Amino acid sequence: MPFFRTLTLTSALALAAGPALADITPSEVWDDWQSLLARYGADLTFDRTSNDGDAISIIGLSAAIPVADGASVWELGTLTFADNGDGTVTVDMDDELTFTLSVTGPDGEDGIVGFTIRQPDAKLIASGTPDNLRYDFDYPTVEMTDFIMEGPEVPDDVPVDFDFTLSALTGFVEFTGADARSYDSETALDLLSLVMNFRGETPEEGSGAFSLTMKDLTQTTRGSVGNIAPNMSLAQLIEAGTTQIGSGTHGEVTYDIIVDTSDGSFQMAAAALSGEISGAMDKNGISYGGTTNDVTVSIGGSTIPLPPMTFRMAQSGGAFSMPLVPGDDPQPFALSFTMVGLEIDDMLWGMIDPAGALPRDPITLLVDTGGNVIVSQDFTAPEFAESGTPGIPGSIEDLNVNALQLTIAGAELTGDGAFTFDNSTGIPTPAGVANLMLSGGNGLLDKLVGMGLVQEEQAMGARMMIGLFARPGGGEDTLQSTIELKEDGSVLANGQRIR
């Protein structure tokens, strides 16, 4: 995947060194850079080298990485590897690096995307040995600027201003091994800031702005770097030995969106107090998850036929994991979503329920599922998507609903279940059991009838339908249901066949 390689290479170029474990020489550090970049498929070229005492300078250095239907190039300028006299080596880089991605579209026309990275006063120190080499880094500021986009359908003056800044980026990465390169890293970042402004070509098309800030970020990562070839899929990268497992935290987050057109305006502002993120790419596939705490979202504008509204949530989160490498054996997957303590704006509640008949307790939604699938094709490979009729790249073997919860307006639905699937006919046929419990459902239905939102005849029909699937539970206004799906296609509710 070109983007993955470019992103990972960018991280590798930004990493750095610290306390000396043993003497390392400038030439050994330069050899390490060449070896590492070669693993990402980079073709290194430079104008000349220069030796000045205990320092080696690589002048006019560039790293070209092939991508599908094009190439990407990092212009690194001059790299100087200087012996510090204490067993460590300082890697001095230019204050500006440029990146250019050139591609040829299916119609044969060329396009270019590029930007400049500014990193004044960056400090990068190497220490250790060639087989156990650590880089400690300290970047006061990293800026991505001078964004360009050229192509047959792109106007000469791209109507987007883009600024991306990292402030106080520090940390280390430590590489071990010679043939198989493994690494561990820790990173801290005081502030991430992104600002985008866009404008239409005419006043009718309007303008807009987006801004994002994140404070107090930390990240811990470990992994390995395999031998990467051009146009590798994610599954092929894993099979070649490239892995990554990491986790991180962040402090306060804010973002704002403003859009102003001839049809009206729209504004949205959001903030969160903190959060956690984790992710992995290894033999088990790919996974990602995170939670965000104490969220506030406000929306307004003339395009919304309502006054400005504010929503709050104690926590939101989600996670997924899925296998990537094809194989004959079942492999696990998982998908979950959490929304805890959602508070609806009182103005919106007042429109629905002006008399306050419904409890306005915070809303909670939780879904946690998992199971096993067989992956029969590499669906991350470019040829899979380009095949015209890619089809389904595998089969689902079983599905577990580990938890289900919806709490709203004084009622709560909970449940779990487990199912297996028969794939012999080409269409997955489930068999298994689902357990459900509803508390406060009849009370909520009565309130909706009293508010006029549900007609009495509709409520009666709903109660009759519920009676087919549910039985009284152990508490007041509690219903329970056990739904069984049989292998012969029949369906039972609480032991009674309904299909």
MIGU-828248 format. One record per residue (C-alpha): residue in three letters; residue number from 1; x, y, z. Coordinates in pm, 1 decimal, always signed. Layout:
N
R     r     k          u          v          w
R   ALA   NUM          X          Y          Z
...
END
This chain:
499
R     r     k          u          v          w
R   MET     1       +0.0       +0.0       +0.0
R   PRO     2     +178.0     +321.9     -113.8
R   PHE     3      +19.2     +538.3     +156.8
R   PHE     4     +124.8     +295.9     +432.6
R   ARG     5     +482.3     +287.3     +309.5
R   THR     6     +498.1     +666.5     +274.9
R   LEU     7     +350.0     +723.7     +621.6
R   THR     8     +581.2     +470.8     +784.7
R   LEU     9     +882.6     +611.5     +602.3
R   THR    10     +789.6     +961.1     +720.4
R   SER    11     +788.8     +830.1    +1078.2
R   ALA    12    +1123.6     +660.3    +1025.8
R   LEU    13    +1282.9     +980.7     +893.9
R   ALA    14    +1157.4    +1169.3    +1197.4
R   LEU    15    +1306.1     +935.4    +1460.7
R   ALA    16    +1610.7     +999.9    +1682.4
R   ALA    17    +1883.4     +906.1    +1952.8
R   GLY    18    +2009.2     +945.1    +2316.6
R   PRO    19    +2234.6     +793.8    +2586.7
R   ALA    20    +2526.1     +592.2    +2458.7
R   LEU    21    +2521.3     +217.8    +2508.5
R   ALA    22    +2845.8     +171.1    +2311.6
R   ASP    23    +3050.7     +362.3    +2055.4
R   ILE    24    +2886.6     +410.8    +1717.5
R   THR    25    +3056.5     +580.9    +1423.8
R   PRO    26    +2910.0     +825.3    +1168.4
R   SER    27    +2965.2     +577.5     +885.3
R   GLU    28    +2778.7     +304.8    +1076.2
R   VAL    29    +2481.7     +536.4    +1131.2
R   TRP    30    +2479.4     +630.7     +761.8
R   ASP    31    +2489.5     +259.1     +674.9
R   ASP    32    +2187.7     +207.4     +904.0
R   TRP    33    +1991.7     +482.5     +725.8
R   GLN    34    +2064.9     +326.2     +387.4
R   SER    35    +1962.0      -20.1     +509.5
R   LEU    36    +1641.5     +106.4     +669.5
R   LEU    37    +1535.4     +312.6     +368.1
R   ALA    38    +1612.9      +21.8     +135.2
R   ARG    39    +1366.1     -192.2     +331.6
R   TYR    40    +1093.9      +52.9     +233.0
R   GLY    41    +1186.5      +10.2     -131.8
R   ALA    42    +1362.6     +346.6     -152.1
R   ASP    43    +1612.9     +418.2     -428.5
R   LEU    44    +1870.6     +655.7     -276.6
R   THR    45    +2066.9     +901.3     -486.2
R   PHE    46    +2296.1    +1187.6     -384.9
R   ASP    47    +2526.0    +1436.7     -551.6
R   ARG    48    +2839.9    +1374.5     -347.6
R   THR    49    +2980.0    +1303.4       -1.7
R   SER    50    +3208.8    +1518.4     +209.2
R   ASN    51    +3436.4    +1423.6     +500.6
R   ASP    52    +3524.7    +1692.0     +752.0
R   GLY    53    +3718.4    +1546.2    +1043.6
R   ASP    54    +3484.9    +1309.6    +1228.0
R   ALA    55    +3180.1    +1410.3    +1023.6
R   ILE    56    +3032.7    +1269.3     +702.5
R   SER    57    +2796.4    +1479.8     +487.5
R   ILE    58    +2568.6    +1334.3     +220.7
R   ILE    59    +2487.7    +1620.4      -14.4
R   GLY    60    +2184.5    +1637.6     -244.5
R   LEU    61    +2021.5    +1324.6     -101.3
R   SER    62    +1685.5    +1206.0     -235.1
R   ALA    63    +1482.0     +891.5     -172.9
R   ALA    64    +1252.7     +769.3     -451.1
R   ILE    65     +986.2     +512.5     -366.5
R   PRO    66     +786.5     +351.4     -648.3
R   VAL    67     +407.8     +349.8     -614.1
R   ALA    68     +132.9     +217.3     -836.5
R   ASP    69     +132.1     +411.1    -1165.9
R   GLY    70     +387.3     +661.7    -1041.5
R   ALA    71     +658.4     +749.7     -793.3
R   SER    72     +710.8     +943.0     -472.5
R   VAL    73    +1026.4    +1136.9     -394.2
R   TRP    74    +1164.0    +1276.7      -69.5
R   GLU    75    +1419.7    +1553.5     -125.4
R   LEU    76    +1627.5    +1532.7     +194.6
R   GLY    77    +1896.9    +1785.9     +100.4
R   THR    78    +2212.1    +1745.1     +307.9
R   LEU    79    +2253.1    +1493.1     +588.9
R   THR    80    +2552.6    +1527.1     +820.2
R   PHE    81    +2659.5    +1252.3    +1059.3
R   ALA    82    +2892.8    +1401.6    +1321.8
R   ASP    83    +3083.5    +1215.5    +1595.6
R   ASN    84    +3014.6    +1377.9    +1933.5
R   GLY    85    +3321.4    +1230.6    +2098.8
R   ASP    86    +3116.6    +1044.5    +2361.6
R   GLY    87    +3013.7     +738.7    +2159.6
R   THR    88    +2710.4     +911.0    +2006.0
R   VAL    89    +2648.9    +1060.0    +1662.3
R   THR    90    +2444.4    +1369.5    +1578.5
R   VAL    91    +2237.9    +1347.9    +1259.9
R   ASP    92    +2193.7    +1699.2    +1124.1
R   MET    93    +1920.5    +1747.1     +862.6
R   ASP    94    +1813.0    +2044.3     +654.0
R   ASP    95    +1543.9    +2265.4     +802.0
R   GLU    96    +1322.7    +2191.0     +499.9
R   LEU    97    +1234.3    +1861.9     +329.7
R   THR    98    +1007.9    +1831.8      +26.8
R   PHE    99     +782.6    +1547.5      -80.7
R   THR   100     +632.6    +1494.1     -426.4
R   LEU   101     +395.1    +1221.6     -543.2
R   SER   102     +353.7    +1184.0     -919.2
R   VAL   103      +93.8     +949.2    -1063.6
R   THR   104      -52.6     +869.6    -1404.4
R   GLY   105     -429.2     +825.8    -1416.0
R   PRO   106     -621.4     +562.8    -1613.8
R   ASP   107     -668.1     +814.8    -1894.9
R   GLY   108     -291.8     +864.6    -1922.3
R   GLU   109     -288.4    +1213.9    -1772.2
R   ASP   110      -37.8    +1303.1    -1501.0
R   GLY   111     -108.0    +1445.5    -1157.3
R   ILE   112     +116.3    +1576.4     -878.7
R   VAL   113      +70.8    +1622.4     -504.6
R   GLY   114     +341.8    +1774.9     -289.8
R   PHE   115     +427.3    +1958.0      +29.3
R   THR   116     +719.9    +2091.4     +231.7
R   ILE   117     +813.6    +1989.9     +585.3
R   ARG   118     +989.9    +2252.2     +796.5
R   GLN   119    +1176.3    +2133.0    +1106.9
R   PRO   120    +1396.0    +2414.5    +1243.7
R   ASP   121    +1633.4    +2336.7    +1532.1
R   ALA   122    +1563.4    +1963.5    +1513.5
R   LYS   123    +1792.7    +1740.9    +1720.4
R   LEU   124    +1858.3    +1379.6    +1628.0
R   ILE   125    +2120.7    +1169.9    +1810.4
R   ALA   126    +2220.7     +808.3    +1750.3
R   SER   127    +2375.6     +578.0    +2009.6
R   GLY   128    +2441.2     +209.5    +2068.5
R   THR   129    +2575.5      -45.3    +1822.8
R   PRO   130    +2487.4     -128.6    +1461.5
R   ASP   131    +2275.1     -423.1    +1582.9
R   ASN   132    +2111.0     -225.0    +1864.1
R   LEU   133    +2084.6     +132.5    +1745.6
R   ARG   134    +1879.4     +395.1    +1926.4
R   TYR   135    +1771.4     +734.6    +1795.1
R   ASP   136    +1653.4    +1008.5    +2033.8
R   PHE   137    +1479.4    +1306.2    +1879.9
R   ASP   138    +1365.7    +1652.7    +1981.1
R   TYR   139    +1170.7    +1860.9    +1729.0
R   PRO   140    +1057.8    +2199.8    +1865.9
R   THR   141     +834.0    +2250.0    +1560.5
R   VAL   142     +738.5    +2045.0    +1255.1
R   GLU   143     +528.1    +2218.8     +991.6
R   MET   144     +371.0    +2084.0     +673.2
R   THR   145     +326.4    +2374.6     +433.2
R   ASP   146     +335.0    +2470.9      +63.2
R   PHE   147      +73.8    +2211.9      -27.5
R   ILE   148      +41.6    +2172.8     -404.2
R   MET   149     -191.9    +1975.1     -627.6
R   GLU   150     -165.0    +1968.3    -1004.2
R   GLY   151     -367.5    +1780.1    -1260.4
R   PRO   152     -591.4    +1816.7    -1564.6
R   GLU   153     -903.8    +1876.0    -1352.5
R   VAL   154     -732.9    +2086.9    -1083.8
R   PRO   155     -745.5    +2469.4    -1116.9
R   ASP   156     -415.1    +2655.9    -1131.2
R   ASP   157     -497.6    +2823.3     -800.8
R   VAL   158     -611.3    +2540.3     -571.4
R   PRO   159     -877.0    +2700.1     -348.7
R   VAL   160     -745.9    +2538.4      -28.7
R   ASP   161     -504.7    +2671.8     +232.8
R   PHE   162     -355.9    +2395.4     +444.6
R   ASP   163     -137.7    +2422.2     +756.9
R   PHE   164      -34.1    +2132.7     +977.4
R   THR   165     +191.5    +2185.7    +1279.5
R   LEU   166     +342.4    +1965.2    +1548.9
R   SER   167     +485.7    +2139.2    +1855.9
R   ALA   168     +741.2    +1991.6    +2098.8
R   LEU   169     +777.2    +1644.2    +1946.9
R   THR   170    +1017.4    +1428.7    +2151.6
R   GLY   171    +1093.6    +1061.8    +2199.1
R   PHE   172    +1306.8     +773.3    +2081.8
R   VAL   173    +1309.9     +468.4    +1857.0
R   GLU   174    +1540.2     +173.7    +1908.9
R   PHE   175    +1619.3      -74.7    +1631.4
R   THR   176    +1751.5     -424.4    +1701.9
R   GLY   177    +1868.9     -699.5    +1473.1
R   ALA   178    +2049.6     -690.9    +1143.9
R   ASP   179    +1855.9     -908.7     +899.8
R   ALA   180    +1514.7     -872.0    +1065.8
R   ARG   181    +1479.8     -517.8    +1201.3
R   SER   182    +1261.4     -485.6    +1509.4
R   TYR   183    +1193.2     -156.9    +1683.5
R   ASP   184    +1046.5       -2.1    +1998.1
R   SER   185     +954.3     +363.2    +2023.9
R   GLU   186     +799.4     +617.8    +2255.7
R   THR   187     +677.5     +960.7    +2146.3
R   ALA   188     +537.7    +1265.5    +2323.7
R   LEU   189     +379.2    +1565.6    +2154.2
R   ASP   190     +259.4    +1883.2    +2323.6
R   LEU   191      +32.4    +2009.4    +2047.6
R   LEU   192     -104.4    +1906.5    +1707.3
R   SER   193     -272.7    +2176.4    +1502.0
R   LEU   194     -445.9    +2152.3    +1164.2
R   VAL   195     -610.5    +2445.6     +984.6
R   MET   196     -780.6    +2430.4     +643.8
R   ASN   197     -952.4    +2716.9     +463.1
R   PHE   198    -1130.3    +2666.6     +133.9
R   ARG   199    -1309.9    +2900.3      -99.9
R   GLY   200    -1529.0    +2852.6     -405.3
R   GLU   201    -1445.9    +2996.2     -742.0
R   THR   202    -1760.8    +3212.2     -724.1
R   PRO   203    -1936.1    +3385.3     -430.2
R   GLU   204    -2227.8    +3145.4     -472.5
R   GLU   205    -2000.4    +2848.9     -401.4
R   GLY   206    -1909.1    +3008.1      -70.3
R   SER   207    -1621.6    +2938.4     +163.0
R   GLY   208    -1539.9    +2735.3     +468.5
R   ALA   209    -1286.6    +2654.0     +735.0
R   PHE   210    -1184.1    +2357.3     +945.1
R   SER   211     -954.4    +2358.5    +1247.3
R   LEU   212     -834.0    +2082.0    +1478.5
R   THR   213     -615.9    +2090.9    +1789.0
R   MET   214     -496.4    +1800.5    +2006.0
R   LYS   215     -289.7    +1842.9    +2321.7
R   ASP   216      -61.6    +1621.2    +2528.0
R   LEU   217      -30.3    +1322.5    +2295.6
R   THR   218     +174.4    +1014.8    +2382.5
R   GLN   219     +243.9     +699.3    +2183.5
R   THR   220     +420.9     +369.2    +2243.6
R   THR   221     +490.9     +144.3    +1945.2
R   ARG   222     +676.2     -175.6    +1872.9
R   GLY   223     +709.9     -366.2    +1549.6
R   SER   224     +932.5     -501.2    +1278.0
R   VAL   225    +1032.9     -389.4     +930.4
R   GLY   226    +1029.4     -657.7     +662.9
R   ASN   227    +1158.6     -631.8     +309.7
R   ILE   228     +899.6     -415.0     +135.6
R   ALA   229     +842.1     -433.2     -238.3
R   PRO   230     +641.1     -189.7     -453.3
R   ASN   231     +261.5     -233.3     -458.0
R   MET   232     +255.2     -486.5     -175.8
R   SER   233      -84.9     -542.3      -18.5
R   LEU   234     -129.8     -522.7     +358.3
R   ALA   235     -146.4     -902.3     +374.6
R   GLN   236     +177.8     -931.7     +178.4
R   LEU   237     +346.9     -677.8     +405.9
R   ILE   238     +255.8     -890.2     +706.9
R   GLU   239     +378.4    -1209.0     +538.4
R   ALA   240     +705.6    -1027.7     +457.4
R   GLY   241     +760.3     -953.4     +826.8
R   THR   242     +625.5     -599.8     +864.7
R   THR   243     +429.2     -560.3    +1187.9
R   GLN   244     +327.4     -278.6    +1418.2
R   ILE   245     +149.2     -267.9    +1755.1
R   GLY   246      +91.3      +57.3    +1937.2
R   SER   247     -115.3     +254.9    +2182.4
R   GLY   248     -149.2     +619.3    +2270.4
R   THR   249     -330.7     +880.4    +2473.0
R   HIS   250     -429.4    +1241.2    +2418.4
R   GLY   251     -553.1    +1532.4    +2624.8
R   GLU   252     -794.7    +1803.9    +2522.0
R   VAL   253     -921.1    +1797.8    +2163.1
R   THR   254    -1116.7    +2069.4    +1982.3
R   TYR   255    -1236.7    +2106.5    +1626.4
R   ASP   256    -1449.5    +2360.0    +1444.4
R   ILE   257    -1623.1    +2357.5    +1106.5
R   ILE   258    -1765.0    +2668.4     +940.9
R   VAL   259    -1936.6    +2667.8     +600.4
R   ASP   260    -2088.0    +2976.9     +440.2
R   THR   261    -2265.2    +2954.9     +102.3
R   SER   262    -2538.6    +3140.3      -83.2
R   ASP   263    -2784.3    +2887.3      +65.6
R   GLY   264    -2688.9    +2974.8     +421.9
R   SER   265    -2436.8    +2893.4     +690.4
R   PHE   266    -2344.1    +2597.2     +908.4
R   GLN   267    -2126.7    +2583.3    +1217.8
R   MET   268    -2016.3    +2291.8    +1433.0
R   ALA   269    -1781.6    +2297.7    +1730.2
R   ALA   270    -1670.1    +1991.7    +1925.0
R   ALA   271    -1441.5    +1925.7    +2218.8
R   ALA   272    -1324.1    +1629.9    +2424.8
R   LEU   273    -1128.9    +1617.1    +2748.7
R   SER   274     -913.0    +1309.5    +2680.6
R   GLY   275     -891.7     +980.8    +2495.1
R   GLU   276     -702.8     +660.1    +2422.6
R   ILE   277     -615.2     +488.6    +2093.0
R   SER   278     -467.8     +148.3    +2011.7
R   GLY   279     -393.7      -33.6    +1689.4
R   ALA   280     -204.3     -324.1    +1541.0
R   MET   281     -104.6     -487.2    +1214.8
R   ASP   282      +41.2     -834.7    +1255.7
R   LYS   283      -23.2    -1202.6    +1180.4
R   ASN   284     -371.6    -1167.0    +1333.9
R   GLY   285     -465.7     -896.9    +1081.9
R   ILE   286     -542.7     -535.2    +1149.5
R   SER   287     -709.7     -382.0    +1452.9
R   TYR   288     -796.6      -35.3    +1574.6
R   GLY   289     -981.0      +96.5    +1876.9
R   GLY   290    -1023.9     +404.6    +2088.3
R   THR   291    -1230.1     +590.7    +2342.6
R   THR   292    -1301.1     +960.6    +2382.0
R   ASN   293    -1407.9    +1109.7    +2714.2
R   ASP   294    -1629.8    +1405.4    +2806.9
R   VAL   295    -1743.9    +1505.6    +2457.9
R   THR   296    -1935.8    +1825.0    +2377.4
R   VAL   297    -2078.8    +1902.3    +2031.4
R   SER   298    -2259.3    +2223.9    +1931.8
R   ILE   299    -2424.7    +2282.9    +1594.3
R   GLY   300    -2606.1    +2576.4    +1443.5
R   GLY   301    -2645.9    +2791.7    +1136.0
R   SER   302    -2912.9    +2919.7     +903.3
R   THR   303    -2921.2    +2592.8     +702.8
R   ILE   304    -3057.9    +2412.5    +1011.4
R   PRO   305    -3424.0    +2501.3    +1081.4
R   LEU   306    -3359.1    +2495.3    +1456.8
R   PRO   307    -3186.8    +2715.8    +1712.6
R   PRO   308    -2825.8    +2625.2    +1806.1
R   MET   309    -2807.8    +2296.0    +1996.9
R   THR   310    -2551.7    +2135.1    +2226.8
R   PHE   311    -2505.7    +1763.5    +2294.7
R   ARG   312    -2283.5    +1604.5    +2559.0
R   MET   313    -2153.9    +1253.3    +2603.8
R   ALA   314    -1956.8    +1099.2    +2890.3
R   GLN   315    -1771.9     +858.9    +2661.0
R   SER   316    -1773.4     +732.2    +2304.3
R   GLY   317    -1565.4     +454.3    +2161.1
R   GLY   318    -1530.5     +173.5    +1918.4
R   ALA   319    -1299.5     -103.7    +1807.8
R   PHE   320    -1259.3     -349.2    +1523.6
R   SER   321    -1023.6     -627.6    +1429.5
R   MET   322    -1017.9     -834.0    +1113.6
R   PRO   323     -784.9    -1091.0     +958.6
R   LEU   324     -604.6    -1005.6     +636.5
R   VAL   325     -384.6    -1299.4     +541.5
R   PRO   326     -572.2    -1573.1     +347.2
R   GLY   327     -578.1    -1919.9     +498.4
R   ASP   328     -783.1    -2238.7     +534.3
R   ASP   329     -846.5    -2203.7     +907.9
R   PRO   330    -1099.8    -1972.8    +1079.7
R   GLN   331     -955.3    -1646.7    +1208.4
R   PRO   332    -1111.4    -1416.3    +1470.6
R   PHE   333    -1275.5    -1080.0    +1405.0
R   ALA   334    -1444.2     -829.8    +1636.2
R   LEU   335    -1653.1     -513.8    +1614.3
R   SER   336    -1777.8     -297.9    +1901.2
R   PHE   337    -1931.6      +44.7    +1955.1
R   THR   338    -1997.5     +235.6    +2277.8
R   MET   339    -2186.7     +557.1    +2347.3
R   VAL   340    -2226.7     +629.3    +2718.0
R   GLY   341    -2418.6     +913.4    +2879.1
R   LEU   342    -2548.1    +1099.5    +2571.8
R   GLU   343    -2735.4    +1413.3    +2682.7
R   ILE   344    -2975.7    +1564.3    +2428.1
R   ASP   345    -3019.3    +1941.5    +2418.5
R   ASP   346    -3318.1    +2047.4    +2631.9
R   MET   347    -3452.4    +2253.2    +2342.6
R   LEU   348    -3480.0    +1940.2    +2128.0
R   TRP   349    -3635.3    +1743.9    +2414.7
R   GLY   350    -3885.2    +2027.9    +2457.7
R   MET   351    -3992.9    +2004.4    +2094.8
R   ILE   352    -4061.2    +1630.7    +2129.7
R   ASP   353    -4193.2    +1630.2    +2485.9
R   PRO   354    -4293.9    +1982.2    +2602.2
R   ALA   355    -4475.9    +1848.7    +2910.3
R   GLY   356    -4170.8    +1654.1    +3032.3
R   ALA   357    -4349.7    +1317.8    +3042.6
R   LEU   358    -4044.0    +1122.1    +2929.8
R   PRO   359    -3741.5    +1069.6    +3155.7
R   ARG   360    -3450.1    +1269.2    +3016.7
R   ASP   361    -3180.4    +1046.3    +3156.0
R   PRO   362    -2860.6    +1017.2    +2949.2
R   ILE   363    -2876.3     +764.4    +2664.2
R   THR   364    -2642.1     +466.1    +2647.8
R   LEU   365    -2579.5     +238.7    +2348.5
R   LEU   366    -2339.0      -54.4    +2358.8
R   VAL   367    -2278.3     -323.6    +2094.7
R   ASP   368    -1998.8     -581.4    +2129.9
R   THR   369    -1964.6     -857.3    +1869.2
R   GLY   370    -1702.4    -1105.1    +1755.9
R   GLY   371    -1655.8    -1433.7    +1578.4
R   ASN   372    -1451.9    -1620.6    +1320.8
R   VAL   373    -1419.7    -1599.4     +944.2
R   ILE   374    -1222.5    -1780.3     +677.5
R   VAL   375    -1033.5    -1544.3     +445.5
R   SER   376     -996.9    -1709.8     +106.8
R   GLN   377     -861.2    -1416.6      -96.0
R   ASP   378     -628.3    -1122.8      -36.0
R   PHE   379     -889.0     -846.9      -54.9
R   THR   380     -624.6     -579.7      +18.5
R   ALA   381     -441.3     -653.2     -307.5
R   PRO   382     -496.7     -400.3     -590.2
R   GLU   383     -586.4     -675.8     -837.0
R   PHE   384     -876.8     -784.9     -614.7
R   ALA   385    -1051.4     -446.4     -638.5
R   GLU   386     -962.0     -414.0    -1007.4
R   SER   387    -1101.3     -756.4    -1102.0
R   GLY   388    -1440.4     -612.1    -1202.6
R   THR   389    -1642.7     -867.2    -1003.6
R   PRO   390    -1434.9     -923.9     -690.4
R   GLY   391    -1698.5    -1126.1     -504.0
R   ILE   392    -1691.1    -1216.6     -135.8
R   PRO   393    -1333.4    -1291.7      -20.9
R   GLY   394    -1429.0    -1552.5     +239.6
R   SER   395    -1700.6    -1687.9     +465.7
R   ILE   396    -1830.7    -1624.1     +816.1
R   GLU   397    -1811.1    -1927.5    +1045.7
R   ASP   398    -1962.9    -1800.7    +1369.8
R   LEU   399    -2082.6    -1480.2    +1535.3
R   ASN   400    -2110.5    -1396.1    +1905.1
R   VAL   401    -2310.3    -1100.4    +2034.6
R   ASN   402    -2119.8    -1055.6    +2358.0
R   ALA   403    -2325.7     -762.0    +2480.0
R   LEU   404    -2612.1     -542.3    +2362.6
R   GLN   405    -2751.6     -250.0    +2560.4
R   LEU   406    -2976.8      +42.6    +2474.2
R   THR   407    -3094.9     +269.0    +2755.9
R   ILE   408    -3329.6     +555.6    +2660.6
R   ALA   409    -3628.6     +742.8    +2806.7
R   GLY   410    -3663.7     +513.6    +3107.4
R   ALA   411    -3646.1     +186.5    +2912.7
R   GLU   412    -3356.8      -53.2    +2868.7
R   LEU   413    -3297.0     -332.9    +2617.7
R   THR   414    -3016.4     -581.0    +2684.7
R   GLY   415    -2913.2     -901.2    +2515.2
R   ASP   416    -2651.6    -1147.8    +2396.2
R   GLY   417    -2633.9    -1439.0    +2155.5
R   ALA   418    -2423.9    -1692.1    +1969.2
R   PHE   419    -2464.5    -1822.8    +1613.1
R   THR   420    -2287.9    -2058.0    +1373.7
R   PHE   421    -2322.0    -2046.2     +995.2
R   ASP   422    -2366.9    -2317.4     +734.3
R   ASN   423    -2196.3    -2205.9     +411.7
R   SER   424    -2254.1    -2524.6     +211.1
R   THR   425    -2517.0    -2363.5      -15.6
R   GLY   426    -2310.9    -2050.3      -82.5
R   ILE   427    -2541.6    -1839.2     +133.9
R   PRO   428    -2454.9    -1826.2     +507.6
R   THR   429    -2741.2    -1985.1     +705.3
R   PRO   430    -2737.2    -1902.4    +1079.3
R   ALA   431    -2823.7    -2131.3    +1367.7
R   GLY   432    -2807.5    -2030.2    +1731.3
R   VAL   433    -2972.5    -1850.4    +2021.8
R   ALA   434    -3034.6    -1484.1    +2108.0
R   ASN   435    -3138.2    -1376.1    +2460.4
R   LEU   436    -3315.8    -1042.2    +2504.6
R   MET   437    -3458.5     -851.6    +2801.9
R   LEU   438    -3665.7     -531.7    +2792.1
R   SER   439    -3724.5     -329.0    +3108.1
R   GLY   440    -3964.2      -36.1    +3117.8
R   GLY   441    -4092.1      -96.3    +2766.0
R   ASN   442    -4463.7      -93.2    +2849.5
R   GLY   443    -4421.5     +219.2    +3060.1
R   LEU   444    -4248.5     +398.2    +2774.2
R   LEU   445    -4521.7     +288.8    +2531.9
R   ASP   446    -4790.1     +423.9    +2767.7
R   LYS   447    -4613.7     +760.1    +2785.5
R   LEU   448    -4587.3     +779.3    +2405.9
R   VAL   449    -4960.7     +711.7    +2380.4
R   GLY   450    -5033.1     +980.8    +2639.7
R   MET   451    -4818.9    +1230.2    +2444.8
R   GLY   452    -5007.5    +1153.9    +2122.6
R   LEU   453    -4694.2    +1030.3    +1945.0
R   VAL   454    -4838.6     +675.2    +1919.6
R   GLN   455    -5205.3     +594.4    +1861.3
R   GLU   456    -5379.1     +352.7    +2102.4
R   GLU   457    -5450.2     +112.0    +1815.1
R   GLN   458    -5082.7     +111.8    +1719.6
R   ALA   459    -4981.2      +48.3    +2080.4
R   MET   460    -5223.3     -244.0    +2103.0
R   GLY   461    -5077.0     -398.7    +1789.5
R   ALA   462    -4725.9     -351.1    +1925.3
R   ARG   463    -4816.6     -522.7    +2253.7
R   MET   464    -4968.8     -816.5    +2064.9
R   MET   465    -4654.9     -852.9    +1856.6
R   ILE   466    -4434.7     -837.4    +2167.9
R   GLY   467    -4653.7    -1104.4    +2324.5
R   LEU   468    -4560.2    -1343.0    +2043.3
R   PHE   469    -4189.1    -1310.3    +2113.8
R   ALA   470    -4161.8    -1229.1    +2485.9
R   ARG   471    -4259.5    -1361.9    +2826.8
R   PRO   472    -4284.5    -1175.2    +3159.3
R   GLY   473    -3952.6    -1134.6    +3339.6
R   GLY   474    -3867.5    -1142.7    +3706.1
R   GLY   475    -3921.7     -771.4    +3774.6
R   GLU   476    -4195.5     -515.0    +3720.8
R   ASP   477    -4247.4     -416.1    +3355.8
R   THR   478    -3983.2     -663.3    +3243.0
R   LEU   479    -4001.8     -887.1    +2937.7
R   GLN   480    -3765.7    -1165.5    +2835.1
R   SER   481    -3724.7    -1352.4    +2508.6
R   THR   482    -3515.9    -1642.7    +2385.6
R   ILE   483    -3505.2    -1663.6    +2006.4
R   GLU   484    -3369.0    -1985.8    +1856.7
R   LEU   485    -3269.1    -2029.3    +1492.7
R   LYS   486    -3256.3    -2398.7    +1403.4
R   GLU   487    -3039.5    -2561.1    +1136.5
R   ASP   488    -3354.2    -2670.4     +948.0
R   GLY   489    -3458.6    -2303.4     +911.4
R   SER   490    -3725.2    -2303.6    +1181.5
R   VAL   491    -3747.4    -2020.6    +1435.5
R   LEU   492    -3857.2    -2061.9    +1798.8
R   ALA   493    -3950.6    -1790.2    +2047.2
R   ASN   494    -3939.2    -1907.9    +2409.6
R   GLY   495    -3970.8    -2266.1    +2288.0
R   GLN   496    -4273.6    -2198.3    +2062.1
R   ARG   497    -4226.6    -2236.1    +1690.1
R   ILE   498    -4310.4    -1917.4    +1500.8
R   ARG   499    -4172.3    -2022.2    +1163.8
END
